[in-house]
Amino acid sequence: MPHTAKQLPQTTWGDLEAIFDSLASTGQQKETVHHLLQVTRELSPYLTRLDLLREIICIALVLLPAEAQPPQSWRWLAQGPPGPPGDGS
């Protein structure tokens, strides 16, 4: 189903770092998120826009408390969306 919404607003890596830093509740989370953002930033020229957004969302999931697991339907974020029925994905 096509969406009629406009594109996501432009943001910078600095904006993302500030957002994730404010969401991180421990020093270890801050360090982990900083490292993941740094690696993602370095790889970003080689990623599609969708893959880059997927990586950013996955970094946000790192900040969830250990007891708060994402819904089962979100697990595809780590592997990409499921393929069509019958293709073995």
PDB file of N, CA, C and O in Angstrom:
ATOM      1  N   MET A   1       0.853  -1.164   0.000  1.00  0.00           N
ATOM      2  CA  MET A   1       0.000   0.000   0.000  1.00  0.00           C
ATOM      3  C   MET A   1       0.907   1.237   0.000  1.00  0.00           C
ATOM      4  O   MET A   1       1.742   1.388   0.892  1.00  0.00           O
ATOM      5  N   PRO A   2       0.751   2.117  -0.983  1.00  0.00           N
ATOM      6  CA  PRO A   2       1.602   3.315  -1.022  1.00  0.00           C
ATOM      7  C   PRO A   2       1.246   4.281   0.100  1.00  0.00           C
ATOM      8  O   PRO A   2       0.088   4.410   0.497  1.00  0.00           O
ATOM      9  N   HIS A   3       2.270   4.948   0.591  1.00  0.00           N
ATOM     10  CA  HIS A   3       2.080   5.936   1.645  1.00  0.00           C
ATOM     11  C   HIS A   3       2.070   7.321   1.021  1.00  0.00           C
ATOM     12  O   HIS A   3       2.811   7.589   0.075  1.00  0.00           O
ATOM     13  N   THR A   4       1.238   8.192   1.547  1.00  0.00           N
ATOM     14  CA  THR A   4       1.163   9.552   1.024  1.00  0.00           C
ATOM     15  C   THR A   4       1.992  10.520   1.844  1.00  0.00           C
ATOM     16  O   THR A   4       2.061  11.706   1.522  1.00  0.00           O
ATOM     17  N   ALA A   5       2.622  10.030   2.900  1.00  0.00           N
ATOM     18  CA  ALA A   5       3.422  10.906   3.758  1.00  0.00           C
ATOM     19  C   ALA A   5       4.667  11.378   3.019  1.00  0.00           C
ATOM     20  O   ALA A   5       5.168  10.706   2.118  1.00  0.00           O
ATOM     21  N   LYS A   6       5.148  12.536   3.416  1.00  0.00           N
ATOM     22  CA  LYS A   6       6.387  13.057   2.853  1.00  0.00           C
ATOM     23  C   LYS A   6       7.558  12.228   3.354  1.00  0.00           C
ATOM     24  O   LYS A   6       7.408  11.389   4.242  1.00  0.00           O
ATOM     25  N   GLN A   7       8.727  12.475   2.772  1.00  0.00           N
ATOM     26  CA  GLN A   7       9.928  11.770   3.207  1.00  0.00           C
ATOM     27  C   GLN A   7      10.266  12.144   4.641  1.00  0.00           C
ATOM     28  O   GLN A   7       9.810  13.160   5.165  1.00  0.00           O
ATOM     29  N   LEU A   8      11.075  11.297   5.258  1.00  0.00           N
ATOM     30  CA  LEU A   8      11.554  11.599   6.608  1.00  0.00           C
ATOM     31  C   LEU A   8      12.385  12.877   6.566  1.00  0.00           C
ATOM     32  O   LEU A   8      13.029  13.172   5.559  1.00  0.00           O
ATOM     33  N   PRO A   9      12.368  13.628   7.652  1.00  0.00           N
ATOM     34  CA  PRO A   9      13.180  14.855   7.671  1.00  0.00           C
ATOM     35  C   PRO A   9      14.669  14.523   7.635  1.00  0.00           C
ATOM     36  O   PRO A   9      15.097  13.478   8.124  1.00  0.00           O
ATOM     37  N   GLN A  10      15.444  15.423   7.053  1.00  0.00           N
ATOM     38  CA  GLN A  10      16.899  15.256   7.018  1.00  0.00           C
ATOM     39  C   GLN A  10      17.437  15.351   8.439  1.00  0.00           C
ATOM     40  O   GLN A  10      16.938  16.126   9.255  1.00  0.00           O
ATOM     41  N   THR A  11      18.440  14.570   8.719  1.00  0.00           N
ATOM     42  CA  THR A  11      19.085  14.604  10.028  1.00  0.00           C
ATOM     43  C   THR A  11      20.583  14.415   9.826  1.00  0.00           C
ATOM     44  O   THR A  11      21.027  14.039   8.741  1.00  0.00           O
ATOM     45  N   THR A  12      21.347  14.672  10.858  1.00  0.00           N
ATOM     46  CA  THR A  12      22.797  14.512  10.770  1.00  0.00           C
ATOM     47  C   THR A  12      23.236  13.396  11.705  1.00  0.00           C
ATOM     48  O   THR A  12      22.482  12.961  12.575  1.00  0.00           O
ATOM     49  N   TRP A  13      24.470  12.940  11.510  1.00  0.00           N
ATOM     50  CA  TRP A  13      25.019  11.940  12.416  1.00  0.00           C
ATOM     51  C   TRP A  13      25.115  12.517  13.821  1.00  0.00           C
ATOM     52  O   TRP A  13      24.921  11.799  14.803  1.00  0.00           O
ATOM     53  N   GLY A  14      25.410  13.800  13.922  1.00  0.00           N
ATOM     54  CA  GLY A  14      25.465  14.455  15.233  1.00  0.00           C
ATOM     55  C   GLY A  14      24.116  14.436  15.926  1.00  0.00           C
ATOM     56  O   GLY A  14      24.038  14.237  17.139  1.00  0.00           O
ATOM     57  N   ASP A  15      23.036  14.645  15.149  1.00  0.00           N
ATOM     58  CA  ASP A  15      21.684  14.560  15.715  1.00  0.00           C
ATOM     59  C   ASP A  15      21.429  13.157  16.265  1.00  0.00           C
ATOM     60  O   ASP A  15      20.931  12.999  17.380  1.00  0.00           O
ATOM     61  N   LEU A  16      21.776  12.144  15.473  1.00  0.00           N
ATOM     62  CA  LEU A  16      21.563  10.762  15.920  1.00  0.00           C
ATOM     63  C   LEU A  16      22.371  10.457  17.174  1.00  0.00           C
ATOM     64  O   LEU A  16      21.868   9.820  18.100  1.00  0.00           O
ATOM     65  N   GLU A  17      23.622  10.909  17.206  1.00  0.00           N
ATOM     66  CA  GLU A  17      24.448  10.690  18.395  1.00  0.00           C
ATOM     67  C   GLU A  17      23.825  11.342  19.620  1.00  0.00           C
ATOM     68  O   GLU A  17      23.801  10.743  20.695  1.00  0.00           O
ATOM     69  N   ALA A  18      23.322  12.563  19.469  1.00  0.00           N
ATOM     70  CA  ALA A  18      22.700  13.263  20.597  1.00  0.00           C
ATOM     71  C   ALA A  18      21.438  12.541  21.061  1.00  0.00           C
ATOM     72  O   ALA A  18      21.195  12.416  22.262  1.00  0.00           O
ATOM     73  N   ILE A  19      20.639  12.069  20.111  1.00  0.00           N
ATOM     74  CA  ILE A  19      19.403  11.361  20.459  1.00  0.00           C
ATOM     75  C   ILE A  19      19.725  10.076  21.212  1.00  0.00           C
ATOM     76  O   ILE A  19      19.187   9.831  22.291  1.00  0.00           O
ATOM     77  N   PHE A  20      20.605   9.257  20.639  1.00  0.00           N
ATOM     78  CA  PHE A  20      20.933   7.982  21.275  1.00  0.00           C
ATOM     79  C   PHE A  20      21.654   8.186  22.602  1.00  0.00           C
ATOM     80  O   PHE A  20      21.448   7.417  23.540  1.00  0.00           O
ATOM     81  N   ASP A  21      22.490   9.206  22.690  1.00  0.00           N
ATOM     82  CA  ASP A  21      23.179   9.489  23.948  1.00  0.00           C
ATOM     83  C   ASP A  21      22.175   9.830  25.045  1.00  0.00           C
ATOM     84  O   ASP A  21      22.337   9.420  26.194  1.00  0.00           O
ATOM     85  N   SER A  22      21.134  10.586  24.683  1.00  0.00           N
ATOM     86  CA  SER A  22      20.130  10.949  25.689  1.00  0.00           C
ATOM     87  C   SER A  22      19.258   9.757  26.077  1.00  0.00           C
ATOM     88  O   SER A  22      18.712   9.722  27.179  1.00  0.00           O
ATOM     89  N   LEU A  23      19.123   8.781  25.178  1.00  0.00           N
ATOM     90  CA  LEU A  23      18.311   7.600  25.474  1.00  0.00           C
ATOM     91  C   LEU A  23      19.082   6.525  26.239  1.00  0.00           C
ATOM     92  O   LEU A  23      18.481   5.707  26.935  1.00  0.00           O
ATOM     93  N   ALA A  24      20.393   6.523  26.114  1.00  0.00           N
ATOM     94  CA  ALA A  24      21.213   5.515  26.800  1.00  0.00           C
ATOM     95  C   ALA A  24      21.192   5.777  28.300  1.00  0.00           C
ATOM     96  O   ALA A  24      21.388   6.907  28.748  1.00  0.00           O
ATOM     97  N   SER A  25      20.952   4.723  29.067  1.00  0.00           N
ATOM     98  CA  SER A  25      20.832   4.908  30.518  1.00  0.00           C
ATOM     99  C   SER A  25      22.093   4.517  31.282  1.00  0.00           C
ATOM    100  O   SER A  25      22.199   4.794  32.477  1.00  0.00           O
ATOM    101  N   THR A  26      23.045   3.879  30.613  1.00  0.00           N
ATOM    102  CA  THR A  26      24.286   3.501  31.292  1.00  0.00           C
ATOM    103  C   THR A  26      25.482   3.917  30.439  1.00  0.00           C
ATOM    104  O   THR A  26      25.350   4.173  29.242  1.00  0.00           O
ATOM    105  N   GLY A  27      26.629   3.979  31.065  1.00  0.00           N
ATOM    106  CA  GLY A  27      27.854   4.284  30.336  1.00  0.00           C
ATOM    107  C   GLY A  27      28.160   3.238  29.278  1.00  0.00           C
ATOM    108  O   GLY A  27      28.648   3.564  28.196  1.00  0.00           O
ATOM    109  N   GLN A  28      27.873   1.985  29.591  1.00  0.00           N
ATOM    110  CA  GLN A  28      28.121   0.909  28.630  1.00  0.00           C
ATOM    111  C   GLN A  28      27.220   1.066  27.404  1.00  0.00           C
ATOM    112  O   GLN A  28      27.669   0.858  26.277  1.00  0.00           O
ATOM    113  N   GLN A  29      25.950   1.430  27.616  1.00  0.00           N
ATOM    114  CA  GLN A  29      25.055   1.662  26.482  1.00  0.00           C
ATOM    115  C   GLN A  29      25.556   2.819  25.625  1.00  0.00           C
ATOM    116  O   GLN A  29      25.555   2.734  24.397  1.00  0.00           O
ATOM    117  N   LYS A  30      25.984   3.902  26.275  1.00  0.00           N
ATOM    118  CA  LYS A  30      26.492   5.061  25.531  1.00  0.00           C
ATOM    119  C   LYS A  30      27.696   4.665  24.684  1.00  0.00           C
ATOM    120  O   LYS A  30      27.792   5.044  23.516  1.00  0.00           O
ATOM    121  N   GLU A  31      28.613   3.902  25.276  1.00  0.00           N
ATOM    122  CA  GLU A  31      29.812   3.460  24.556  1.00  0.00           C
ATOM    123  C   GLU A  31      29.445   2.545  23.387  1.00  0.00           C
ATOM    124  O   GLU A  31      29.984   2.682  22.288  1.00  0.00           O
ATOM    125  N   THR A  32      28.524   1.610  23.633  1.00  0.00           N
ATOM    126  CA  THR A  32      28.100   0.673  22.595  1.00  0.00           C
ATOM    127  C   THR A  32      27.432   1.402  21.445  1.00  0.00           C
ATOM    128  O   THR A  32      27.753   1.160  20.282  1.00  0.00           O
ATOM    129  N   VAL A  33      26.498   2.300  21.768  1.00  0.00           N
ATOM    130  CA  VAL A  33      25.780   3.042  20.731  1.00  0.00           C
ATOM    131  C   VAL A  33      26.742   3.926  19.944  1.00  0.00           C
ATOM    132  O   VAL A  33      26.629   4.031  18.723  1.00  0.00           O
ATOM    133  N   HIS A  34      27.682   4.558  20.633  1.00  0.00           N
ATOM    134  CA  HIS A  34      28.662   5.399  19.940  1.00  0.00           C
ATOM    135  C   HIS A  34      29.454   4.556  18.936  1.00  0.00           C
ATOM    136  O   HIS A  34      29.658   4.970  17.795  1.00  0.00           O
ATOM    137  N   HIS A  35      29.898   3.375  19.367  1.00  0.00           N
ATOM    138  CA  HIS A  35      30.661   2.490  18.482  1.00  0.00           C
ATOM    139  C   HIS A  35      29.808   2.049  17.288  1.00  0.00           C
ATOM    140  O   HIS A  35      30.269   2.096  16.147  1.00  0.00           O
ATOM    141  N   LEU A  36      28.571   1.624  17.545  1.00  0.00           N
ATOM    142  CA  LEU A  36      27.702   1.164  16.459  1.00  0.00           C
ATOM    143  C   LEU A  36      27.407   2.284  15.462  1.00  0.00           C
ATOM    144  O   LEU A  36      27.388   2.049  14.254  1.00  0.00           O
ATOM    145  N   LEU A  37      27.177   3.495  15.960  1.00  0.00           N
ATOM    146  CA  LEU A  37      26.950   4.623  15.052  1.00  0.00           C
ATOM    147  C   LEU A  37      28.194   4.932  14.227  1.00  0.00           C
ATOM    148  O   LEU A  37      28.097   5.242  13.039  1.00  0.00           O
ATOM    149  N   GLN A  38      29.347   4.846  14.850  1.00  0.00           N
ATOM    150  CA  GLN A  38      30.598   5.116  14.138  1.00  0.00           C
ATOM    151  C   GLN A  38      30.791   4.111  12.993  1.00  0.00           C
ATOM    152  O   GLN A  38      31.127   4.498  11.874  1.00  0.00           O
ATOM    153  N   VAL A  39      30.580   2.837  13.276  1.00  0.00           N
ATOM    154  CA  VAL A  39      30.725   1.806  12.245  1.00  0.00           C
ATOM    155  C   VAL A  39      29.676   1.994  11.151  1.00  0.00           C
ATOM    156  O   VAL A  39      29.987   1.878   9.966  1.00  0.00           O
ATOM    157  N   THR A  40      28.443   2.282  11.542  1.00  0.00           N
ATOM    158  CA  THR A  40      27.377   2.489  10.566  1.00  0.00           C
ATOM    159  C   THR A  40      27.677   3.694   9.685  1.00  0.00           C
ATOM    160  O   THR A  40      27.452   3.655   8.475  1.00  0.00           O
ATOM    161  N   ARG A  41      28.178   4.754  10.285  1.00  0.00           N
ATOM    162  CA  ARG A  41      28.543   5.948   9.512  1.00  0.00           C
ATOM    163  C   ARG A  41      29.624   5.602   8.484  1.00  0.00           C
ATOM    164  O   ARG A  41      29.554   6.048   7.339  1.00  0.00           O
ATOM    165  N   GLU A  42      30.616   4.814   8.888  1.00  0.00           N
ATOM    166  CA  GLU A  42      31.693   4.424   7.973  1.00  0.00           C
ATOM    167  C   GLU A  42      31.184   3.540   6.834  1.00  0.00           C
ATOM    168  O   GLU A  42      31.679   3.626   5.710  1.00  0.00           O
ATOM    169  N   LEU A  43      30.201   2.697   7.122  1.00  0.00           N
ATOM    170  CA  LEU A  43      29.654   1.797   6.105  1.00  0.00           C
ATOM    171  C   LEU A  43      28.556   2.437   5.264  1.00  0.00           C
ATOM    172  O   LEU A  43      28.184   1.892   4.225  1.00  0.00           O
ATOM    173  N   SER A  44      28.036   3.572   5.689  1.00  0.00           N
ATOM    174  CA  SER A  44      26.869   4.175   5.037  1.00  0.00           C
ATOM    175  C   SER A  44      27.021   4.400   3.530  1.00  0.00           C
ATOM    176  O   SER A  44      26.029   4.268   2.813  1.00  0.00           O
ATOM    177  N   PRO A  45      28.208   4.732   3.010  1.00  0.00           N
ATOM    178  CA  PRO A  45      28.299   4.894   1.553  1.00  0.00           C
ATOM    179  C   PRO A  45      28.016   3.602   0.775  1.00  0.00           C
ATOM    180  O   PRO A  45      27.714   3.651  -0.418  1.00  0.00           O
ATOM    181  N   TYR A  46      28.111   2.464   1.438  1.00  0.00           N
ATOM    182  CA  TYR A  46      27.928   1.174   0.782  1.00  0.00           C
ATOM    183  C   TYR A  46      26.542   0.571   1.031  1.00  0.00           C
ATOM    184  O   TYR A  46      26.238  -0.510   0.527  1.00  0.00           O
ATOM    185  N   LEU A  47      25.709   1.259   1.797  1.00  0.00           N
ATOM    186  CA  LEU A  47      24.377   0.758   2.146  1.00  0.00           C
ATOM    187  C   LEU A  47      23.309   1.484   1.342  1.00  0.00           C
ATOM    188  O   LEU A  47      23.455   2.660   1.008  1.00  0.00           O
ATOM    189  N   THR A  48      22.236   0.768   1.038  1.00  0.00           N
ATOM    190  CA  THR A  48      21.082   1.442   0.442  1.00  0.00           C
ATOM    191  C   THR A  48      20.419   2.284   1.526  1.00  0.00           C
ATOM    192  O   THR A  48      20.707   2.117   2.711  1.00  0.00           O
ATOM    193  N   ARG A  49      19.541   3.179   1.124  1.00  0.00           N
ATOM    194  CA  ARG A  49      18.831   4.008   2.112  1.00  0.00           C
ATOM    195  C   ARG A  49      18.041   3.136   3.078  1.00  0.00           C
ATOM    196  O   ARG A  49      18.011   3.403   4.279  1.00  0.00           O
ATOM    197  N   LEU A  50      17.401   2.094   2.552  1.00  0.00           N
ATOM    198  CA  LEU A  50      16.618   1.196   3.403  1.00  0.00           C
ATOM    199  C   LEU A  50      17.519   0.450   4.386  1.00  0.00           C
ATOM    200  O   LEU A  50      17.181   0.321   5.563  1.00  0.00           O
ATOM    201  N   ASP A  51      18.653  -0.037   3.912  1.00  0.00           N
ATOM    202  CA  ASP A  51      19.578  -0.742   4.802  1.00  0.00           C
ATOM    203  C   ASP A  51      20.137   0.189   5.870  1.00  0.00           C
ATOM    204  O   ASP A  51      20.303  -0.220   7.019  1.00  0.00           O
ATOM    205  N   LEU A  52      20.429   1.425   5.509  1.00  0.00           N
ATOM    206  CA  LEU A  52      20.938   2.390   6.485  1.00  0.00           C
ATOM    207  C   LEU A  52      19.886   2.663   7.557  1.00  0.00           C
ATOM    208  O   LEU A  52      20.204   2.692   8.746  1.00  0.00           O
ATOM    209  N   LEU A  53      18.642   2.862   7.144  1.00  0.00           N
ATOM    210  CA  LEU A  53      17.570   3.090   8.114  1.00  0.00           C
ATOM    211  C   LEU A  53      17.388   1.867   9.005  1.00  0.00           C
ATOM    212  O   LEU A  53      17.166   2.003  10.208  1.00  0.00           O
ATOM    213  N   ARG A  54      17.479   0.677   8.424  1.00  0.00           N
ATOM    214  CA  ARG A  54      17.360  -0.564   9.206  1.00  0.00           C
ATOM    215  C   ARG A  54      18.460  -0.626  10.268  1.00  0.00           C
ATOM    216  O   ARG A  54      18.194  -0.991  11.413  1.00  0.00           O
ATOM    217  N   GLU A  55      19.687  -0.274   9.897  1.00  0.00           N
ATOM    218  CA  GLU A  55      20.798  -0.284  10.854  1.00  0.00           C
ATOM    219  C   GLU A  55      20.548   0.698  11.997  1.00  0.00           C
ATOM    220  O   GLU A  55      20.809   0.382  13.158  1.00  0.00           O
ATOM    221  N   ILE A  56      20.049   1.876  11.672  1.00  0.00           N
ATOM    222  CA  ILE A  56      19.782   2.889  12.700  1.00  0.00           C
ATOM    223  C   ILE A  56      18.692   2.402  13.657  1.00  0.00           C
ATOM    224  O   ILE A  56      18.797   2.592  14.868  1.00  0.00           O
ATOM    225  N   ILE A  57      17.656   1.780  13.116  1.00  0.00           N
ATOM    226  CA  ILE A  57      16.589   1.250  13.970  1.00  0.00           C
ATOM    227  C   ILE A  57      17.137   0.131  14.858  1.00  0.00           C
ATOM    228  O   ILE A  57      16.786   0.050  16.035  1.00  0.00           O
ATOM    229  N   CYS A  58      17.985  -0.720  14.312  1.00  0.00           N
ATOM    230  CA  CYS A  58      18.577  -1.804  15.113  1.00  0.00           C
ATOM    231  C   CYS A  58      19.450  -1.253  16.232  1.00  0.00           C
ATOM    232  O   CYS A  58      19.488  -1.819  17.324  1.00  0.00           O
ATOM    233  N   ILE A  59      20.155  -0.150  15.969  1.00  0.00           N
ATOM    234  CA  ILE A  59      20.950   0.473  17.031  1.00  0.00           C
ATOM    235  C   ILE A  59      20.018   0.932  18.152  1.00  0.00           C
ATOM    236  O   ILE A  59      20.344   0.779  19.329  1.00  0.00           O
ATOM    237  N   ALA A  60      18.873   1.489  17.797  1.00  0.00           N
ATOM    238  CA  ALA A  60      17.916   1.926  18.821  1.00  0.00           C
ATOM    239  C   ALA A  60      17.446   0.737  19.658  1.00  0.00           C
ATOM    240  O   ALA A  60      17.225   0.873  20.862  1.00  0.00           O
ATOM    241  N   LEU A  61      17.292  -0.424  19.028  1.00  0.00           N
ATOM    242  CA  LEU A  61      16.834  -1.604  19.768  1.00  0.00           C
ATOM    243  C   LEU A  61      17.854  -2.065  20.800  1.00  0.00           C
ATOM    244  O   LEU A  61      17.486  -2.730  21.768  1.00  0.00           O
ATOM    245  N   VAL A  62      19.126  -1.727  20.615  1.00  0.00           N
ATOM    246  CA  VAL A  62      20.163  -2.060  21.597  1.00  0.00           C
ATOM    247  C   VAL A  62      19.863  -1.392  22.935  1.00  0.00           C
ATOM    248  O   VAL A  62      20.265  -1.893  23.985  1.00  0.00           O
ATOM    249  N   LEU A  63      19.162  -0.274  22.898  1.00  0.00           N
ATOM    250  CA  LEU A  63      18.884   0.485  24.119  1.00  0.00           C
ATOM    251  C   LEU A  63      17.718  -0.077  24.924  1.00  0.00           C
ATOM    252  O   LEU A  63      17.456   0.388  26.033  1.00  0.00           O
ATOM    253  N   LEU A  64      17.020  -1.062  24.386  1.00  0.00           N
ATOM    254  CA  LEU A  64      15.924  -1.667  25.142  1.00  0.00           C
ATOM    255  C   LEU A  64      16.472  -2.390  26.362  1.00  0.00           C
ATOM    256  O   LEU A  64      17.544  -2.990  26.293  1.00  0.00           O
ATOM    257  N   PRO A  65      15.751  -2.341  27.480  1.00  0.00           N
ATOM    258  CA  PRO A  65      16.172  -3.130  28.641  1.00  0.00           C
ATOM    259  C   PRO A  65      16.208  -4.614  28.271  1.00  0.00           C
ATOM    260  O   PRO A  65      15.469  -5.056  27.391  1.00  0.00           O
ATOM    261  N   ALA A  66      17.056  -5.369  28.938  1.00  0.00           N
ATOM    262  CA  ALA A  66      17.231  -6.791  28.616  1.00  0.00           C
ATOM    263  C   ALA A  66      15.914  -7.559  28.672  1.00  0.00           C
ATOM    264  O   ALA A  66      15.694  -8.475  27.880  1.00  0.00           O
ATOM    265  N   GLU A  67      15.044  -7.192  29.598  1.00  0.00           N
ATOM    266  CA  GLU A  67      13.782  -7.928  29.737  1.00  0.00           C
ATOM    267  C   GLU A  67      12.735  -7.498  28.711  1.00  0.00           C
ATOM    268  O   GLU A  67      11.701  -8.154  28.584  1.00  0.00           O
ATOM    269  N   ALA A  68      12.977  -6.429  27.990  1.00  0.00           N
ATOM    270  CA  ALA A  68      12.019  -5.933  26.992  1.00  0.00           C
ATOM    271  C   ALA A  68      12.463  -6.381  25.609  1.00  0.00           C
ATOM    272  O   ALA A  68      13.303  -5.736  24.982  1.00  0.00           O
ATOM    273  N   GLN A  69      11.910  -7.467  25.140  1.00  0.00           N
ATOM    274  CA  GLN A  69      12.247  -7.976  23.815  1.00  0.00           C
ATOM    275  C   GLN A  69      11.321  -7.341  22.779  1.00  0.00           C
ATOM    276  O   GLN A  69      10.139  -7.134  23.054  1.00  0.00           O
ATOM    277  N   PRO A  70      11.843  -7.032  21.592  1.00  0.00           N
ATOM    278  CA  PRO A  70      10.977  -6.471  20.558  1.00  0.00           C
ATOM    279  C   PRO A  70       9.939  -7.502  20.126  1.00  0.00           C
ATOM    280  O   PRO A  70      10.165  -8.704  20.267  1.00  0.00           O
ATOM    281  N   PRO A  71       8.817  -7.048  19.609  1.00  0.00           N
ATOM    282  CA  PRO A  71       7.805  -7.999  19.140  1.00  0.00           C
ATOM    283  C   PRO A  71       8.393  -8.936  18.090  1.00  0.00           C
ATOM    284  O   PRO A  71       9.311  -8.564  17.359  1.00  0.00           O
ATOM    285  N   GLN A  72       7.864 -10.143  18.021  1.00  0.00           N
ATOM    286  CA  GLN A  72       8.340 -11.144  17.060  1.00  0.00           C
ATOM    287  C   GLN A  72       8.325 -10.583  15.642  1.00  0.00           C
ATOM    288  O   GLN A  72       9.215 -10.884  14.847  1.00  0.00           O
ATOM    289  N   SER A  73       7.327  -9.775  15.325  1.00  0.00           N
ATOM    290  CA  SER A  73       7.217  -9.241  13.966  1.00  0.00           C
ATOM    291  C   SER A  73       8.354  -8.288  13.623  1.00  0.00           C
ATOM    292  O   SER A  73       8.549  -7.984  12.447  1.00  0.00           O
ATOM    293  N   TRP A  74       9.117  -7.802  14.611  1.00  0.00           N
ATOM    294  CA  TRP A  74      10.241  -6.898  14.356  1.00  0.00           C
ATOM    295  C   TRP A  74      11.523  -7.649  14.047  1.00  0.00           C
ATOM    296  O   TRP A  74      12.491  -7.038  13.593  1.00  0.00           O
ATOM    297  N   ARG A  75      11.561  -8.928  14.275  1.00  0.00           N
ATOM    298  CA  ARG A  75      12.806  -9.677  14.118  1.00  0.00           C
ATOM    299  C   ARG A  75      13.339  -9.604  12.690  1.00  0.00           C
ATOM    300  O   ARG A  75      14.540  -9.770  12.477  1.00  0.00           O
ATOM    301  N   TRP A  76      12.476  -9.360  11.712  1.00  0.00           N
ATOM    302  CA  TRP A  76      12.931  -9.263  10.330  1.00  0.00           C
ATOM    303  C   TRP A  76      13.868  -8.082  10.127  1.00  0.00           C
ATOM    304  O   TRP A  76      14.601  -8.048   9.139  1.00  0.00           O
ATOM    305  N   LEU A  77      13.862  -7.105  11.046  1.00  0.00           N
ATOM    306  CA  LEU A  77      14.761  -5.960  10.895  1.00  0.00           C
ATOM    307  C   LEU A  77      16.220  -6.403  10.832  1.00  0.00           C
ATOM    308  O   LEU A  77      17.031  -5.783  10.144  1.00  0.00           O
ATOM    309  N   ALA A  78      16.548  -7.458  11.540  1.00  0.00           N
ATOM    310  CA  ALA A  78      17.933  -7.923  11.558  1.00  0.00           C
ATOM    311  C   ALA A  78      18.320  -8.628  10.257  1.00  0.00           C
ATOM    312  O   ALA A  78      19.490  -8.616   9.876  1.00  0.00           O
ATOM    313  N   GLN A  79      17.342  -9.246   9.565  1.00  0.00           N
ATOM    314  CA  GLN A  79      17.655  -9.998   8.351  1.00  0.00           C
ATOM    315  C   GLN A  79      17.084  -9.367   7.090  1.00  0.00           C
ATOM    316  O   GLN A  79      17.427  -9.797   5.989  1.00  0.00           O
ATOM    317  N   GLY A  80      16.246  -8.389   7.211  1.00  0.00           N
ATOM    318  CA  GLY A  80      15.534  -7.834   6.063  1.00  0.00           C
ATOM    319  C   GLY A  80      14.136  -8.423   6.024  1.00  0.00           C
ATOM    320  O   GLY A  80      13.857  -9.403   6.716  1.00  0.00           O
ATOM    321  N   PRO A  81      13.258  -7.840   5.227  1.00  0.00           N
ATOM    322  CA  PRO A  81      11.874  -8.320   5.190  1.00  0.00           C
ATOM    323  C   PRO A  81      11.795  -9.733   4.623  1.00  0.00           C
ATOM    324  O   PRO A  81      12.645 -10.140   3.830  1.00  0.00           O
ATOM    325  N   PRO A  82      10.772 -10.479   5.033  1.00  0.00           N
ATOM    326  CA  PRO A  82      10.613 -11.836   4.514  1.00  0.00           C
ATOM    327  C   PRO A  82      10.324 -11.796   3.017  1.00  0.00           C
ATOM    328  O   PRO A  82       9.738 -10.840   2.509  1.00  0.00           O
ATOM    329  N   GLY A  83      10.743 -12.846   2.324  1.00  0.00           N
ATOM    330  CA  GLY A  83      10.490 -12.939   0.885  1.00  0.00           C
ATOM    331  C   GLY A  83       9.060 -13.374   0.622  1.00  0.00           C
ATOM    332  O   GLY A  83       8.300 -13.629   1.556  1.00  0.00           O
ATOM    333  N   PRO A  84       8.695 -13.457  -0.647  1.00  0.00           N
ATOM    334  CA  PRO A  84       7.343 -13.898  -0.987  1.00  0.00           C
ATOM    335  C   PRO A  84       7.124 -15.346  -0.559  1.00  0.00           C
ATOM    336  O   PRO A  84       8.080 -16.112  -0.438  1.00  0.00           O
ATOM    337  N   PRO A  85       5.873 -15.719  -0.331  1.00  0.00           N
ATOM    338  CA  PRO A  85       5.581 -17.094   0.089  1.00  0.00           C
ATOM    339  C   PRO A  85       6.155 -18.100  -0.908  1.00  0.00           C
ATOM    340  O   PRO A  85       6.069 -17.910  -2.121  1.00  0.00           O
ATOM    341  N   GLY A  86       6.740 -19.168  -0.379  1.00  0.00           N
ATOM    342  CA  GLY A  86       7.242 -20.240  -1.218  1.00  0.00           C
ATOM    343  C   GLY A  86       8.657 -20.060  -1.720  1.00  0.00           C
ATOM    344  O   GLY A  86       9.150 -20.907  -2.464  1.00  0.00           O
ATOM    345  N   ASP A  87       9.341 -18.965  -1.332  1.00  0.00           N
ATOM    346  CA  ASP A  87      10.709 -18.777  -1.832  1.00  0.00           C
ATOM    347  C   ASP A  87      11.763 -19.287  -0.852  1.00  0.00           C
ATOM    348  O   ASP A  87      12.960 -19.163  -1.110  1.00  0.00           O
ATOM    349  N   GLY A  88      11.325 -19.861   0.274  1.00  0.00           N
ATOM    350  CA  GLY A  88      12.265 -20.444   1.226  1.00  0.00           C
ATOM    351  C   GLY A  88      12.879 -19.467   2.202  1.00  0.00           C
ATOM    352  O   GLY A  88      13.740 -19.869   2.985  1.00  0.00           O
ATOM    353  N   SER A  89      12.479 -18.190   2.197  1.00  0.00           N
ATOM    354  CA  SER A  89      13.053 -17.215   3.143  1.00  0.00           C
ATOM    355  C   SER A  89      12.311 -17.229   4.443  1.00  0.00           C
ATOM    356  O   SER A  89      12.651 -16.477   5.356  1.00  0.00           O
TER     357      SER A  89
END
